[in-house]
Amino acid sequence: MRLAILILIACIVPAQDFQRITGRVLDDASRTPVIAATVTLSSSAASQQIVTDSQGSFTFLDTPPGEYTLTARRLPSSQSGSNAVNVKVESGHAPEAVELAVPSTALVTGVVTGENAQPLSANVELIRRTIQNGEATMEPSGAVTNDLGEYRLADMRPGRYLVCATAHTSLYKQRHHLVYPLNCYPGVPNRESAQWIDLQPGSELRLDLHFALVHSVRVTGSLRGAGEQVSISIAPLNQSSSMLGGAIAEWDAKTRTFVVAALPAGDYVVRASEYRDGMEHSASRLLHAGTEDIDGIELDLSAATQLTGSVTFEGEPPPAANPTSFSASGNRLQLYAWSNGNFSFPIPPPGTYYLSAHGGGYCPRSATLGGRDVLDSRFTIAPESLPGPLDIVFSKDCGHLFVSFQSNQTALKPILLRHAAEGDGYLRFESTMFLTPGDYLVFLVPNDPNLEYMDPAWLRDHESSAIPVTIQANQPTMLKLP
């Protein structure tokens, strides 16, 4: 009986014709093999990974017939990988060897030392300047030094970078009002004075950082209305994309007080936050550190610090979802109103913002923040003040802009802007549908991903060639370009 069962199984399950998938991973610039690259073979059912050998080669054994996709990365954490290659495995036929090319990257190494050339424990960041949708943004990548003070940042994409670091200061030095300040290459205490470095594909660069002790002050304060799990941070004023150069306060839940043992001279924002009762409670204030200790800072967390407001639709019930966005320096914070039109939102970080409101088939007719018109203006959220309610009125009396080119060209793209009501800035509109009636400008921007066309200086220089457009309510506007 056992033999009969075995024969039956053998008849039902024929042997599959497995094949090998082989290939190499190369650097796309130098065409040299990439060692220890991670190669992923994926199908609709599953995926598997292997690492390339000393020749950059890889082999996937016993692959059943089917359709697959191959990709490769220098490291599992690499931000960019190779092109995707589709591979079809058929019975009785081994697929041809595959070549995958990964982007060429750079390597940055160095040593961090102190006043006596001793190695320091430090956090090192390479901050890359990139352009996204015409606006400059900063992308940090970090590393921690080893016992010898050495750091290594591999797999860095080519581009322009700042190099900054913070070093650990011993308690002994802190008690004597000494601290290692923020240190940016080539030895300056802030990013504004730092020197940009250009990383080329395949380059290896060594940057050593030397720290010197500076005078520091002790900061103490208290919180009203705080619970147990409070986070308190001190960040440099106008800091973005990184916490380097700031400090974390020690919080005592019993006494409701906090202490920062050593803070170098400079301007900072102190921010305390806590999440409880289903919402965020936060408070912030400006702080100037000079030569004397600072005592008695007070922050109040007794009330939920929320930006509140309302959305109305000229007598009509609001749509189920009507997003309103705050945009500043490439950052966007989005909120949604409740079905009754009211909303609340944690106070955004201090900065200058503009309002981008979308109402699902409506356009904003008016927007006021604490009674001030902000529909066509930039507005500032300060660290020490809670902005008044934001009230937005939407209307159905909107206009639409349709832009077309007479020729089939791809060198230019239209960007819709509007003059800010105050100052010499511009407000940007991502969509040309459901626009508030008024005067706009259409800039024809070169289709270059590295062009910072939202830079105010660039816009001023090219405004004379911009095309003025007037959007009228309840009718389309047609703009034909050469």
Secondary structure, 3 states (H helix, E strand, C coil): CHHHHHHHHHHHCCCCCCEEEEEEEEECCCCCECCCCEEEEECCCCEEEEECCCCCEEEEEEECCEEEEEEEECCCCCCCCCCCEEEEEECCECCCCEEEEECCCEEEEEEEECCCCCECCEEEEEEEEEEECCEEEEEEEEEECCCCCEEEEEEECCEEEEEEEEECCCHHHHHCCEECCCEECCCECCCCCCCCEEECCCCEEECCEECCCEEEEEEEEEEECCCCCCEEEEEECCCCCCCCCCEECEEECCCCEEEEEEEECEEEEEEEEEEECCEEEEEEEEEEECCCCEEEEEEECCCCCEEEEEEEECCECCCCCCEEEEEECCEEEEEECCCCCEEEEECCCCEEEEEEECCCCCEEEEEEECCEECCCCEEEECCCCCCCCEEEEEECCCEEEEEEECCCCCCEEEEEEEECCCCCCEEEECCCCCECCEEEEEEEEECCCCCCCCCHHHHHHHHHHCEEEEECCCCEEEEEEC
